[in-house]
Amino acid sequence: MVRILLVKPWARLRPILGLQAFQFLEPVELAYLAAVVPREHEVEALDLRRFRRPESAFRRALARFRPDLIGFTGYSHEASAVKRLAALARRDLPAACIVVGGHHATVAAEDYRLDVFDAVVRGEGCGPFAEIVRRCARGEELVEIGNVLLPGAAWDEAAATTWPRYPDPASLPTPRRDLWDPRRYRSVWVSESPAAWARLFPPVAVVRTSFGCTMKCSFCVVPLLCGGQHLNRPVQAVVDEIAALPVEHVYFCDDENFLDEAFSAELAEELERRAIRKRYFAWARATTVNRSPELMRAWRAIGLDAAFLGFEFPSDEELRLSHKGASVAANERALGILRAAGVAVHAGFMLQPEYGEEDLDRVHRYVTSLPPTQCSFTVCTPSPGTDGWEAIRPRMWVPAPYDLYDCMHALVPTRVPLRTFARRYAELARDGVRRIPMRRERRPLHPADVLRVARAERRYVRGLRESYRDYPREM
């Protein structure tokens, strides 16, 4: 028997911590890994975001569970925490096999080329991890496993710089959610016409129906990761997973839920045929919504409450330069279609570090001119691994850019002073939160949620306003 500890690190950046007050989603990536582990082995999932003192919680878990295999996942802004945890594990349990995977390992594998790791997994981790578990159980070396790099002399430079390919989605298992209490994971839930006294922070499960994207937005790494493909899981597998969920609310984490319209329609039909009653949040593109409004109406009929729509910028020129494939008019038309169907819209915008005060004013005027719509903002920064990331490298003004890569920190100099940029960013976010339909239309809220949403708003806005403190003091 192999004892396996799967670990999600904690966040330290102020905007991420603020965002967690609104949205704290289950670590479904760990559930996928656990699902490929044979039942004769023992698996635990440790979500360190839940602890005030995450390092102490991690060391307690090491001392209690004594894992033989430790698997870490993490985004780029979490990479430093992952390295620190791996060093602690190597010190406390020197014989344990320590493996790292996740987004950062895929886009910046070289950053994990350290002797504290026994293996670095790139791309979809289920297949490689299943083989790592099998090798560990037999006491075999981790050599010649697809999409697995070995730090040290065996490091394969060519493999580290070649994009891994996704496997057949049908090979993915159903995530194991028995490793945590589903009531711990919640998200703010908005809708166009909620019932009176509806709860704003219900328990939420994360489901993936597809992965990849056929678009070529200049700031996004997804088309590179998936080879420009959009791949769907089998409809029955998705429906079976949703039917078995212990919660009513489902957050789809696809890159774009409706890009394959035939698949999306078939999925909706099967959910309807089996009378599965859930509430859904999905990600969509304006081009898809405008092309298939009937698909949006079909999903609304089976429970689609809200959709994220990437507006990105309030000008056609900025959209053209980002290769977004949309226009301001197309975005607004999609917004109208969704609202007419009864689907609330979460409009996502990007702020350019080069924006001056007049540009920030322009964004604010545009956002406040929209009908009731939840709006959120990120800082436009190309993903690590893209040509855009390499292009801005010479201008990066932080010594450890991965530590600040959360799409809410500028990695190149801002046109206005950093503290001013953070203040204006926070003001936009505050006004964006206050534009949700149920708030603008003064829908009655559940009493327990009134204080919670007020606290979440304050924490989120404060995190953005104080984001300049995440930078080195000399900046």
C-alpha positions in Angstrom: 0.0 0.0 0.0 1.2 3.5 -0.9 0.1 6.5 1.3 -0.5 9.5 -1.0 -0.9 13.1 0.1 -2.2 15.5 -2.5 -1.6 19.2 -1.7 -3.1 22.5 -2.9 -1.0 25.4 -1.7 -2.3 28.6 -0.1 -2.5 32.0 -1.7 -0.6 34.9 -0.4 -1.4 37.8 -2.8 -3.9 40.3 -1.5 -6.3 40.3 -4.5 -6.5 36.5 -4.5 -7.2 36.5 -0.8 -9.9 39.1 -1.4 -11.4 37.2 -4.3 -11.7 34.1 -2.1 -14.2 36.0 0.0 -16.5 35.8 -3.0 -15.4 32.5 -4.5 -13.8 29.5 -2.8 -14.0 26.6 -5.2 -13.2 23.0 -4.5 -9.7 21.7 -5.6 -11.1 19.5 -8.3 -7.6 19.0 -9.8 -6.8 16.9 -6.7 -10.0 15.0 -7.1 -9.0 14.0 -10.6 -5.6 12.7 -9.5 -7.2 10.8 -6.6 -9.6 9.1 -9.0 -6.7 7.3 -10.9 -5.3 5.8 -7.7 -6.2 2.2 -7.1 -8.3 1.6 -4.1 -5.7 -0.5 -2.3 -3.7 2.7 -1.7 -4.6 5.4 0.8 -5.2 9.0 -0.4 -5.7 12.3 1.4 -6.3 15.7 0.0 -4.9 18.7 1.8 -6.3 22.1 0.8 -4.0 24.6 2.6 -6.1 27.5 1.7 -8.4 26.5 4.6 -5.8 27.1 7.3 -4.6 30.2 9.0 -1.1 28.7 9.4 -0.7 26.5 6.3 2.9 25.5 6.8 2.1 24.2 10.3 -0.9 22.3 9.0 1.2 20.8 6.3 3.8 19.6 8.7 1.2 18.2 11.0 -0.2 16.2 8.1 3.2 14.9 7.3 3.8 13.7 10.9 0.3 12.1 11.2 -0.1 10.5 7.7 3.6 9.8 6.9 2.9 9.8 3.1 5.1 7.7 0.8 4.1 9.9 -2.2 3.4 13.7 -2.1 1.8 15.4 -5.1 1.7 19.2 -5.4 -0.3 21.3 -7.8 -0.2 25.1 -8.3 -0.5 28.1 -10.5 2.5 30.4 -11.1 1.8 32.8 -8.2 1.7 29.7 -5.9 5.1 28.3 -7.2 7.1 29.8 -4.4 4.8 28.2 -1.8 5.0 24.8 -3.5 8.9 25.0 -3.5 8.9 25.8 0.2 6.5 23.0 1.0 8.5 20.6 -1.0 11.7 21.6 0.9 9.9 21.0 4.2 8.7 17.6 3.0 12.1 16.6 1.9 13.5 17.6 5.3 10.8 15.8 7.3 10.4 12.8 5.1 13.5 12.4 3.1 12.5 9.0 1.6 9.1 10.2 0.3 8.6 10.6 -3.5 7.8 14.3 -4.2 6.0 15.2 -7.4 4.8 18.5 -8.7 2.3 19.3 -11.5 -0.3 21.8 -12.4 -0.4 24.9 -14.6 3.0 26.3 -13.6 4.8 23.0 -14.1 3.3 22.9 -17.6 4.1 26.5 -18.7 7.4 27.0 -16.8 8.8 23.5 -16.0 12.3 24.9 -15.7 11.3 26.8 -12.5 10.8 23.4 -10.8 14.1 21.9 -11.8 15.1 21.5 -8.2 16.5 18.6 -6.2 13.5 18.7 -3.8 11.4 17.2 -6.5 11.6 13.7 -7.9 9.4 14.4 -10.9 7.7 17.3 -12.7 4.5 16.5 -14.5 3.4 18.6 -17.4 0.0 18.8 -19.0 -3.0 16.6 -18.0 -1.8 14.8 -14.9 -4.1 11.8 -14.6 -2.2 9.4 -16.9 1.3 10.3 -15.7 0.2 10.2 -12.1 -1.4 6.8 -12.4 1.9 5.5 -13.7 3.9 7.3 -11.0 1.7 5.6 -8.3 2.2 2.2 -10.0 6.0 2.7 -10.1 6.1 3.8 -6.4 4.1 0.8 -5.3 6.6 -1.5 -7.0 9.7 0.5 -5.9 10.6 1.3 -9.6 12.3 4.4 -11.0 10.3 7.1 -12.6 12.1 7.0 -15.9 10.6 7.3 -19.4 7.0 8.3 -18.4 5.3 10.5 -20.9 5.0 14.2 -19.9 7.2 13.6 -16.8 10.5 15.4 -16.4 13.2 14.3 -13.9 15.2 17.1 -12.2 18.9 16.7 -12.2 21.2 15.2 -14.9 18.2 13.3 -16.5 16.4 16.6 -17.3 15.2 16.6 -20.9 15.5 20.1 -22.3 13.6 19.3 -25.5 10.7 17.8 -23.6 10.6 20.7 -21.2 10.1 23.2 -24.1 7.7 21.1 -26.2 4.0 21.5 -25.4 2.4 18.3 -24.0 -0.8 17.2 -25.7 -4.0 16.5 -24.0 -5.2 12.9 -23.9 -8.6 11.6 -25.2 -11.1 13.3 -22.8 -12.9 9.9 -22.6 -9.9 8.6 -20.7 -10.4 11.1 -17.8 -11.9 9.6 -14.7 -14.8 10.9 -12.6 -13.3 13.1 -9.9 -13.3 11.8 -6.3 -15.2 14.3 -4.2 -15.3 12.0 -1.1 -12.0 13.6 0.0 -13.6 16.7 1.4 -16.8 18.2 2.8 -18.6 19.8 -0.2 -20.2 22.3 2.1 -16.8 24.0 2.6 -16.7 25.2 -1.0 -18.9 28.1 -2.0 -19.2 30.9 -4.5 -21.3 34.0 -4.8 -24.2 33.1 -7.0 -26.0 35.8 -9.1 -28.9 35.5 -11.4 -31.0 37.8 -13.5 -34.3 37.2 -11.5 -33.5 35.3 -8.3 -36.2 34.0 -6.0 -36.9 36.2 -3.0 -34.5 35.5 -0.2 -32.3 33.2 -2.4 -29.0 32.3 -0.9 -26.0 34.2 -2.3 -23.3 31.8 -1.2 -24.5 28.2 -1.9 -22.2 25.2 -1.9 -20.8 24.8 -5.4 -19.1 21.9 -7.3 -16.7 22.4 -10.1 -17.3 20.4 -13.3 -15.3 20.3 -16.6 -17.2 19.3 -19.8 -14.4 20.0 -22.2 -11.0 21.6 -22.5 -9.0 23.6 -25.0 -9.9 26.4 -27.4 -9.7 27.0 -31.1 -9.3 30.8 -30.7 -6.0 32.7 -30.7 -6.2 35.5 -28.2 -2.8 37.0 -27.9 -2.7 36.9 -24.1 -3.9 33.3 -23.6 -1.8 30.1 -23.4 -4.8 27.7 -23.8 -4.5 27.4 -27.6 -0.9 26.4 -27.2 -1.7 23.8 -24.5 -4.3 22.1 -26.5 -2.8 22.5 -30.0 -5.6 24.7 -31.1 -8.2 22.0 -30.4 -11.4 22.0 -28.4 -12.0 18.5 -27.0 -15.2 17.3 -25.3 -15.8 14.7 -22.6 -18.4 12.0 -23.5 -21.8 13.4 -22.8 -22.9 10.5 -20.7 -19.8 10.8 -18.5 -20.5 14.5 -17.8 -24.2 13.9 -17.1 -23.5 11.0 -14.8 -21.0 13.2 -12.9 -23.5 16.1 -12.5 -26.3 13.7 -11.5 -24.2 12.3 -8.7 -23.1 15.7 -7.3 -24.1 16.3 -3.6 -24.8 20.0 -4.3 -27.3 21.9 -6.5 -25.0 24.5 -7.9 -22.4 23.7 -10.6 -19.5 26.0 -11.7 -18.3 24.9 -15.2 -14.5 25.4 -15.5 -14.3 24.9 -19.2 -12.3 27.5 -21.2 -15.5 28.0 -23.2 -18.6 25.9 -22.6 -20.4 26.4 -25.8 -17.7 26.5 -28.5 -18.8 23.1 -29.8 -22.5 24.0 -30.2 -23.6 20.5 -31.2 -22.0 19.0 -28.1 -23.5 21.7 -25.9 -26.9 21.1 -27.3 -26.6 17.3 -26.9 -25.5 17.8 -23.3 -28.4 20.1 -22.5 -30.8 17.6 -24.1 -29.5 14.7 -22.0 -29.7 16.7 -18.8 -33.2 17.6 -19.7 -34.1 14.0 -20.6 -32.9 12.7 -17.3 -34.7 15.5 -15.4 -31.5 16.6 -13.6 -32.2 19.8 -11.8 -29.2 21.9 -11.1 -28.1 25.6 -11.3 -25.2 26.4 -13.7 -22.5 29.0 -14.2 -20.7 28.8 -17.5 -18.0 30.6 -19.6 -19.0 31.9 -23.1 -17.8 34.0 -26.0 -19.8 36.8 -27.5 -19.3 35.2 -31.0 -20.9 31.9 -29.8 -23.8 33.7 -28.0 -24.5 35.8 -31.1 -24.4 32.8 -33.4 -26.6 30.5 -31.3 -29.0 32.4 -29.1 -31.3 29.4 -29.2 -28.6 27.4 -27.5 -28.4 29.9 -24.7 -32.2 29.7 -24.2 -32.0 25.9 -24.1 -29.4 26.1 -21.3 -31.4 28.7 -19.5 -34.4 26.3 -19.5 -32.4 23.6 -17.7 -30.8 25.9 -15.1 -28.2 28.3 -16.5 -28.2 31.2 -14.2 -25.2 33.2 -15.3 -22.4 33.3 -17.8 -19.0 34.9 -17.9 -18.5 37.0 -21.0 -15.1 38.3 -21.9 -15.6 41.9 -22.9 -11.8 42.5 -22.3 -11.7 46.1 -23.6 -14.1 48.9 -24.4 -12.7 49.7 -27.8 -12.6 47.9 -31.1 -8.9 48.8 -31.6 -7.9 47.1 -28.4 -9.9 44.1 -29.2 -8.3 43.9 -32.6 -4.8 44.1 -31.3 -5.6 41.2 -28.8 -6.9 39.0 -31.6 -10.1 38.5 -29.6 -12.2 38.1 -32.7 -15.0 40.3 -31.4 -16.1 43.9 -31.3 -17.7 46.2 -28.8 -21.0 46.0 -30.7 -20.8 42.1 -30.7 -20.1 42.1 -26.9 -23.1 44.3 -26.3 -25.3 42.2 -28.6 -24.3 39.1 -26.7 -25.1 40.8 -23.4 -28.5 41.7 -24.7 -29.2 38.1 -25.9 -28.2 36.6 -22.6 -30.2 39.0 -20.5 -33.3 38.6 -22.7 -33.0 34.9 -22.1 -32.9 35.4 -18.4 -29.2 34.7 -18.0 -27.2 37.1 -15.8 -23.9 38.2 -17.3 -20.5 38.5 -15.6 -18.6 40.8 -17.8 -14.8 40.5 -17.6 -12.6 43.5 -18.5 -8.8 43.9 -18.7 -6.8 47.0 -17.6 -3.6 47.8 -19.5 -0.6 48.8 -17.4 -0.1 51.6 -19.9 -3.5 53.1 -19.0 -3.4 56.7 -17.8 -6.0 58.4 -15.8 -8.0 59.3 -18.9 -8.0 55.7 -20.0 -9.2 54.5 -16.6 -11.9 57.1 -16.7 -12.9 55.8 -20.2 -13.3 52.3 -18.9 -15.3 53.5 -15.9 -17.7 55.4 -18.1 -18.2 52.4 -20.4 -18.8 50.0 -17.5 -21.4 52.3 -15.9 -23.2 52.7 -19.2 -24.0 49.0 -19.4 -27.3 47.6 -18.1 -27.2 45.8 -14.7 -24.2 43.5 -15.1 -21.7 42.1 -12.7 -18.3 43.4 -13.9 -14.8 42.3 -12.8 -11.3 43.3 -13.9 -7.9 41.8 -14.4 -4.6 43.3 -15.6 -3.8 42.4 -19.1 -0.6 40.3 -18.9 0.2 37.5 -21.4 0.4 34.0 -19.9 3.8 32.5 -19.2 4.7 30.3 -22.2 3.2 32.6 -24.8 5.1 34.8 -27.3 3.6 37.8 -25.5 5.2 36.8 -22.2 8.6 36.6 -23.9 8.0 40.0 -25.5 7.4 41.8 -22.2 10.2 40.0 -20.3 12.7 42.8 -21.0 10.3 45.3 -19.5 9.3 43.3 -16.4 10.1 45.4 -13.3 9.8 42.8 -10.6 12.7 40.4 -9.7 10.4 37.3 -9.4 7.5 37.8 -11.9 6.0 34.4 -11.3 5.3 35.4 -7.7 3.0 38.2 -8.9 1.4 36.4 -11.9 -2.2 36.2 -10.9 -3.6 38.5 -13.6 -4.2 41.2 -11.0 -0.7 42.6 -10.7 1.1 44.6 -13.4 4.4 43.0 -14.3 5.6 45.9 -16.4 5.8 49.6 -15.3 2.4 51.3 -15.0 1.9 54.7 -16.6 0.4 56.1 -13.4 2.1 55.5 -10.0 1.6 52.0 -8.8 -0.3 53.0 -5.8 -2.6 55.1 -8.0 -3.2 52.3 -10.4 -4.1 50.0 -7.4 -6.6 52.6 -6.1 -8.3 53.1 -9.4 -8.4 49.4 -10.0 -10.1 48.9 -6.7 -12.6 51.6 -7.4 -13.6 50.0 -10.7 -13.9 46.6 -9.0 -16.1 48.1 -6.3 -18.5 49.7 -8.8 -18.5 46.5 -10.9 -19.6 44.4 -7.9 -22.4 46.9 -7.1 -23.9 46.5 -10.6 -25.2 43.0 -10.2 -28.8 42.7 -11.3 -30.3 41.7 -7.9 -28.6 44.6 -6.2 -29.4 47.2 -8.9 -33.0 46.1 -8.8 -33.1 45.8 -5.0 -34.0 42.1 -4.8 -34.6 40.9 -1.2 -31.6 39.0 0.1 -31.3 36.3 2.7 -30.5 38.1 6.0 -27.4 35.9 6.6 -26.0 36.9 3.2 -26.4 40.7 3.6 -23.5 41.0 6.0 -21.5 38.3 4.2 -21.6 40.0 0.9 -20.8 43.4 2.5 -17.7 41.8 4.2 -16.7 40.1 1.0 -16.9 43.3 -1.0 -14.8 45.2 1.5 -12.2 42.4 1.6 -12.0 42.1 -2.2 -11.8 45.9 -2.8 -9.2 46.3 0.0 -7.1 43.5 -1.5 -7.0 45.3 -4.8 -6.4 48.7 -3.3 -3.5 47.3 -1.3 -2.1 45.1 -4.1 0.9 47.5 -4.4 2.1 46.1 -1.1 2.7 42.7 -2.7 5.5 44.2 -4.6 9.1 44.6 -3.2 9.2 47.4 -0.7 11.6 49.5 -2.9 9.0 49.6 -5.6 
